[in-house]
Amino acid sequence: VKDNKPGIFRLKKVYARQPTTEIKVDRGRYTKDEEDREIEKEELTDGFRYGTTFVPINKETLDDMKYHSEKCFSIIGFSDANMMRRSLYLGDTVYEVIAEPAYEEEGQVFAGIVQAMYDTNTVAIVRKCFSERSSPELGFLRPHIAHDHMCMYYVKLPFAEDLRGFDFDNLDVIKRNQPSDEQLKTIDNLITTMDLTHADQGEEAFQPEVVFNPYIQRMFQCIARRAVTPDEPLSLSNTIEEMNNTLVQSIVAKSKRTLDTVHEEFVLRETERRQKITTGDQLFGSDDHLTKKLRLEENENIEEPTTDSTSFEAQSAAKKKAAMRTIGTITPVEDFKILIEQGSPSFTDVCKQMSTLILELINNSRGDALFEKALQCIQSLREICIQKLEPKLFNDFQMVIKRQAANIDGRKDFWAKIVDENISLITSDECIESNVIPIEAKKFLEEETANEMLNNALGTNEEDGDDEDLFDLI
């Protein structure tokens, strides 16, 4: 099943003024220089680009490199017909496979296979190779029985490397993306008004059996116009649209009110992307004082004081903020939030920096001197992970802290502070992306937790598909 296009190439072999004249095609290759010398076919060699260099490969080497196969159309196995999803169909042609009419016994066997596959809702996986020089294809045969006609339809399938998986954000998480009841009702009305089932005086409009193919119709329209008036330019009028103009206008008129309602319910607003100030512009830019102030207010939301005494301090703070790439030990929470706002480095890398800093504070603390700062960092990391819908990053890190508190002497007192502050795992009630229920989070904070529970929690997180352990820090 493919587009019905005429064989235009046949027209190239016809000479309109003398149809009996035979047309011969002559091709020649010439050098692209001043000599303009003709090149014989034997002198040509295929070349392949490797960087900026063309590598010549002769015909013998090229033939040896080609894939050699055998002409075949063989069944590899069978599968449930429901597994052949429409999204897996490839190619633009569906072939009908029938038995050879001259062989009655083989035809009976073929009919039995088709009937068995039809009764069991099964398809046959097929390896097809058109010729020895063709690449093999993967496809399936679906049985088809209609009255006294039995056949199988062949459809091409993709290989594993042909499939592409795309992960998209969940639109249901953001409330502003949820359509209202009025918007849903408007779209339902639009579908109803544009329904072509009874659009043409109670009958279906634009039936495929009676609608002309615009490609073929346009081509023959141009040929007829050129034959009658060879000197006039071709008109760009569309005969198909003229024939159905009345019907199209009636559908448009009926849908106009609904379309106006769609424009009212779904308002489009033009948004301007804020341009980030580059580090070079901030440190070495030659802009005047007013321009810098406007750019800082728009991009970094920094209120620059107008007095000369405080202007230098604000500019220094802006430069320090723009040049920040790592989290410091003096003000880790503020540094962490600034890096999150900047968006560079990535959110995962910033969380990894914060996790590393927290472990350093815990391990390098004399007594409980740095425990308070570490707790503040953990609480900040937990809040940001909830906002960014990344609960797994924080939950994995909590596992690391608990495991360290159990294995390293003198760090159980820090875990006791976490229990007192009730800083547990992020649950599904707090973040929709979490797979931890509140009961598991409560048990996680218990001081005497069984090793099996800890291992089960770790195993659950590993099943999420994260191939790289970002918090293997100890």
Solvent accessible surface area in square Angstrom, and as a share of the most:
residue,aa,sasa,rsa
1,V,140,0.80
2,K,127,0.54
3,D,108,0.56
4,N,104,0.53
5,K,119,0.51
6,P,33,0.21
7,G,26,0.25
8,I,69,0.35
9,F,128,0.53
10,R,165,0.60
11,L,90,0.45
12,K,157,0.67
13,K,150,0.64
14,V,88,0.51
15,Y,99,0.38
16,A,91,0.71
17,R,208,0.76
18,Q,106,0.47
19,P,101,0.64
20,T,135,0.78
21,T,60,0.35
22,E,135,0.61
23,I,72,0.37
24,K,166,0.70
25,V,113,0.65
26,D,138,0.71
27,R,194,0.71
28,G,41,0.39
29,R,118,0.43
30,Y,121,0.46
31,T,28,0.16
32,K,211,0.90
33,D,84,0.44
34,E,177,0.80
35,E,133,0.59
36,D,87,0.45
37,R,122,0.45
38,E,89,0.40
39,I,40,0.20
40,E,98,0.44
41,K,153,0.65
42,E,150,0.67
43,E,100,0.45
44,L,77,0.38
45,T,79,0.46
46,D,78,0.40
47,G,40,0.38
48,F,95,0.40
49,R,157,0.57
50,Y,173,0.66
51,G,61,0.58
52,T,134,0.78
53,T,81,0.47
54,F,122,0.51
55,V,64,0.37
56,P,97,0.61
57,I,34,0.17
58,N,80,0.41
59,K,146,0.62
60,E,119,0.53
61,T,61,0.35
62,L,34,0.17
63,D,49,0.25
64,D,114,0.59
65,M,125,0.56
66,K,113,0.48
67,Y,123,0.47
68,H,134,0.60
69,S,15,0.10
70,E,133,0.60
71,K,151,0.64
72,C,36,0.21
73,F,92,0.38
74,S,54,0.35
75,I,77,0.39
76,I,109,0.55
77,G,25,0.24
78,F,121,0.50
79,S,31,0.20
80,D,70,0.36
81,A,9,0.07
82,N,112,0.57
83,M,113,0.50
84,M,24,0.11
85,R,137,0.50
86,R,195,0.71
87,S,95,0.61
88,L,28,0.14
89,Y,60,0.23
90,L,69,0.35
91,G,66,0.63
92,D,93,0.48
93,T,35,0.20
94,V,59,0.34
95,Y,111,0.42
96,E,87,0.39
97,V,35,0.20
98,I,97,0.49
99,A,28,0.22
100,E,102,0.46
101,P,115,0.73
102,A,84,0.65
103,Y,127,0.48
104,E,136,0.61
105,E,131,0.59
106,E,100,0.45
107,G,20,0.19
108,Q,133,0.59
109,V,97,0.56
110,F,34,0.14
111,A,32,0.25
112,G,39,0.38
113,I,68,0.34
114,V,0,0.00
115,Q,77,0.34
116,A,55,0.42
117,M,7,0.03
118,Y,117,0.45
119,D,96,0.50
120,T,92,0.53
121,N,74,0.38
122,T,26,0.15
123,V,0,0.00
124,A,0,0.00
125,I,32,0.16
126,V,0,0.00
127,R,75,0.27
128,K,32,0.14
129,C,2,0.01
130,F,146,0.61
131,S,35,0.22
132,E,116,0.52
133,R,222,0.81
134,S,29,0.19
135,S,85,0.55
136,P,35,0.22
137,E,48,0.22
138,L,39,0.20
139,G,0,0.00
140,F,0,0.00
141,L,4,0.02
142,R,76,0.28
143,P,17,0.11
144,H,61,0.27
145,I,46,0.23
146,A,37,0.29
147,H,185,0.82
148,D,137,0.71
149,H,81,0.36
150,M,55,0.25
151,C,0,0.00
152,M,8,0.03
153,Y,70,0.27
154,Y,4,0.02
155,V,13,0.08
156,K,66,0.28
157,L,12,0.06
158,P,18,0.12
159,F,78,0.33
160,A,87,0.68
161,E,124,0.56
162,D,74,0.38
163,L,99,0.49
164,R,166,0.61
165,G,78,0.75
166,F,147,0.61
167,D,150,0.77
168,F,175,0.73
169,D,129,0.67
170,N,76,0.39
171,L,120,0.60
172,D,96,0.50
173,V,39,0.22
174,I,70,0.36
175,K,176,0.75
176,R,203,0.74
177,N,64,0.33
178,Q,85,0.38
179,P,65,0.41
180,S,56,0.36
181,D,119,0.61
182,E,105,0.47
183,Q,36,0.16
184,L,92,0.46
185,K,125,0.53
186,T,8,0.05
187,I,63,0.32
188,D,84,0.43
189,N,69,0.35
190,L,33,0.16
191,I,114,0.58
192,T,99,0.57
193,T,28,0.16
194,M,95,0.42
195,D,72,0.37
196,L,66,0.33
197,T,65,0.38
198,H,131,0.58
199,A,22,0.17
200,D,58,0.30
201,Q,177,0.79
202,G,50,0.48
203,E,110,0.49
204,E,86,0.39
205,A,3,0.02
206,F,70,0.29
207,Q,55,0.24
208,P,109,0.69
209,E,146,0.65
210,V,107,0.62
211,V,56,0.32
212,F,101,0.42
213,N,53,0.27
214,P,80,0.50
215,Y,102,0.39
216,I,39,0.20
217,Q,53,0.24
218,R,74,0.27
219,M,32,0.14
220,F,112,0.47
221,Q,30,0.14
222,C,27,0.16
223,I,75,0.38
224,A,57,0.44
225,R,87,0.32
226,R,102,0.37
227,A,82,0.64
228,V,120,0.69
229,T,38,0.22
230,P,80,0.50
231,D,139,0.72
232,E,101,0.45
233,P,117,0.73
234,L,71,0.35
235,S,42,0.27
236,L,161,0.80
237,S,45,0.29
238,N,72,0.37
239,T,38,0.22
240,I,20,0.10
241,E,108,0.48
242,E,108,0.49
243,M,110,0.49
244,N,37,0.19
245,N,70,0.36
246,T,114,0.66
247,L,29,0.14
248,V,53,0.31
249,Q,101,0.45
250,S,58,0.38
251,I,19,0.10
252,V,78,0.45
253,A,74,0.57
254,K,111,0.47
255,S,2,0.01
256,K,121,0.51
257,R,202,0.74
258,T,16,0.09
259,L,66,0.33
260,D,61,0.32
261,T,49,0.28
262,V,27,0.15
263,H,131,0.58
264,E,128,0.58
265,E,56,0.25
266,F,76,0.32
267,V,86,0.49
268,L,171,0.85
269,R,190,0.70
270,E,169,0.76
271,T,114,0.66
272,E,155,0.70
273,R,227,0.83
274,R,161,0.59
275,Q,152,0.67
276,K,141,0.60
277,I,19,0.10
278,T,82,0.48
279,T,46,0.27
280,G,38,0.37
281,D,63,0.33
282,Q,22,0.10
283,L,71,0.35
284,F,168,0.70
285,G,29,0.28
286,S,115,0.74
287,D,52,0.27
288,D,89,0.46
289,H,87,0.39
290,L,115,0.57
291,T,52,0.30
292,K,58,0.24
293,K,48,0.20
294,L,90,0.45
295,R,69,0.25
296,L,12,0.06
297,E,69,0.31
298,E,111,0.50
299,N,29,0.15
300,E,34,0.15
301,N,112,0.58
302,I,31,0.16
303,E,154,0.69
304,E,7,0.03
305,P,50,0.31
306,T,100,0.58
307,T,78,0.45
308,D,132,0.69
309,S,90,0.58
310,T,48,0.28
311,S,13,0.08
312,F,150,0.62
313,E,113,0.51
314,A,12,0.09
315,Q,43,0.19
316,S,45,0.29
317,A,56,0.44
318,A,6,0.04
319,K,76,0.32
320,K,143,0.61
321,K,32,0.14
322,A,11,0.09
323,A,56,0.43
324,M,24,0.10
325,R,116,0.42
326,T,91,0.53
327,I,19,0.10
328,G,30,0.29
329,T,75,0.44
330,I,150,0.76
331,T,61,0.35
332,P,5,0.03
333,V,28,0.16
334,E,95,0.43
335,D,15,0.08
336,F,0,0.00
337,K,94,0.40
338,I,37,0.19
339,L,0,0.00
340,I,26,0.13
341,E,127,0.57
342,Q,25,0.11
343,G,52,0.50
344,S,57,0.37
345,P,35,0.22
346,S,59,0.38
347,F,45,0.19
348,T,47,0.27
349,D,67,0.35
350,V,0,0.00
351,C,0,0.00
352,K,82,0.35
353,Q,51,0.23
354,M,0,0.00
355,S,0,0.00
356,T,51,0.29
357,L,11,0.05
358,I,0,0.00
359,L,8,0.04
360,E,83,0.37
361,L,11,0.06
362,I,1,0.01
363,N,67,0.34
364,N,107,0.55
365,S,7,0.05
366,R,221,0.81
367,G,54,0.52
368,D,84,0.44
369,A,74,0.57
370,L,59,0.30
371,F,1,0.00
372,E,111,0.50
373,K,62,0.26
374,A,0,0.00
375,L,9,0.05
376,Q,91,0.40
377,C,0,0.00
378,I,0,0.00
379,Q,70,0.31
380,S,7,0.05
381,L,1,0.01
382,R,41,0.15
383,E,98,0.44
384,I,16,0.08
385,C,0,0.00
386,I,43,0.22
387,Q,127,0.57
388,K,97,0.41
389,L,60,0.30
390,E,70,0.31
391,P,7,0.04
392,K,43,0.18
393,L,16,0.08
394,F,0,0.00
395,N,2,0.01
396,D,25,0.13
397,F,0,0.00
398,Q,0,0.00
399,M,3,0.01
400,V,7,0.04
401,I,2,0.01
402,K,19,0.08
403,R,82,0.30
404,Q,4,0.02
405,A,7,0.06
406,A,70,0.54
407,N,108,0.55
408,I,74,0.38
409,D,135,0.70
410,G,50,0.48
411,R,35,0.13
412,K,134,0.57
413,D,69,0.36
414,F,2,0.01
415,W,17,0.06
416,A,48,0.37
417,K,69,0.29
418,I,0,0.00
419,V,50,0.29
420,D,118,0.61
421,E,94,0.42
422,N,109,0.56
423,I,8,0.04
424,S,11,0.07
425,L,6,0.03
426,I,0,0.00
427,T,13,0.08
428,S,45,0.29
429,D,116,0.60
430,E,78,0.35
431,C,5,0.03
432,I,113,0.57
433,E,90,0.40
434,S,12,0.07
435,N,70,0.36
436,V,12,0.07
437,I,83,0.42
438,P,63,0.39
439,I,110,0.56
440,E,85,0.38
441,A,6,0.05
442,K,155,0.66
443,K,85,0.36
444,F,10,0.04
445,L,16,0.08
446,E,89,0.40
447,E,141,0.63
448,E,150,0.67
449,T,29,0.17
450,A,54,0.42
451,N,109,0.56
452,E,117,0.52
453,M,72,0.32
454,L,30,0.15
455,N,89,0.46
456,N,100,0.52
457,A,27,0.21
458,L,40,0.20
459,G,29,0.28
460,T,60,0.35
461,N,11,0.05
462,E,130,0.58
463,E,145,0.65
464,D,76,0.39
465,G,56,0.54
466,D,66,0.34
467,D,148,0.77
468,E,113,0.50
469,D,99,0.51
470,L,33,0.16
471,F,4,0.02
472,D,99,0.51
473,L,55,0.28
474,I,100,0.51
